[in-house]
């Protein structure tokens, strides 16, 4: 095989990988939707109804005005807290001169791009930091990685607290999966990894490793243990508010799920939502697994998530004109020295 033919073959192979991953993710999502539909159909059959009639009755009994009264303030609250956590990390590691009000437009506008892909939204924030504060792109991305890591640990931490406080509820929900064993394993692995993470990126272990010097890991090298704790505390109000809002919203849909169950399970569901599946199909299925007595909560979660991301995009549209002015301005806002 000639060198040119080998190069063309390699290029075709690289192009086929993303397509294969997309097909696999869509096939997995379809499988999740099929399983959820099967659970809803079985519940509907027990009441001598069609799945459509069953869902229409479920949604028809909800108090939608009160639901909007919960979701709109929650979405605004989430945006303000989320922007604050992002601002703190960016100010620490990328642009000390940036203000909280400067972060609001670009964080809100990123929600619009996140409708297509969450990574595209993070890329927009990195572009903003480069254009306005001369922050190298990879170093800006490193802050997004740190935020993502803290978010995962926040979900695990709150879930572990919920499981410890309401262990009996977790056992009751373990009809299809050994949840206590699975969750305990995940908690132990995460707890063991974090000190190793700190020691590695501080250079105290594996001093000869060059991986830690990668530009995209800049924020991880700079971060101290206290930084992680502070970011977690900055983001914590959003998760606590989510647990309360989801519990209250389910009551409006006449689904009786205790606050303790939601505290234990909602963070795990949010972790499943982070899987690269269309329509957060993994989280949709997990709802029906964790709450088998209410298979309709799968459809409920889809409505909750759809409204949440769309309303966040509306917030983004409000800030979009200012974000565009700042993003495409030829004048930098301030030096990006750290």
Secondary structure, 3 states (H helix, E strand, C coil): CCHHHHHHHHHHHHHHHHHHHHHHHHHHHHHHHHHHHHHHHHHHHHCCCCHHHHHHHHHHCCCHHHHHHHHHHHHHHHHHHHHHHHHHHHHHHCCCCCCHHHHHHHHHHHHHHHCCCHHHHHHHHHHHHHHHHCCCHHHHHHHHHHHHHHHHHHHHHHHHHHHHHCHHHHHHCCCCCCHHHHHHHHHHHHHHHHHHHHHHHCCCCCCCCCHHHCHHHHHHHHCCHHHHHHHHHHHHHHHHHHHHHHHHHHHHCCCCCCHHHHHHHHHHHHHHHCCCCHHHHHHHHHHHHHCCCCCCHHHHHHHHHHHHHHHHHHHHHHHHHHHHHHHCCCCCCCCCCC
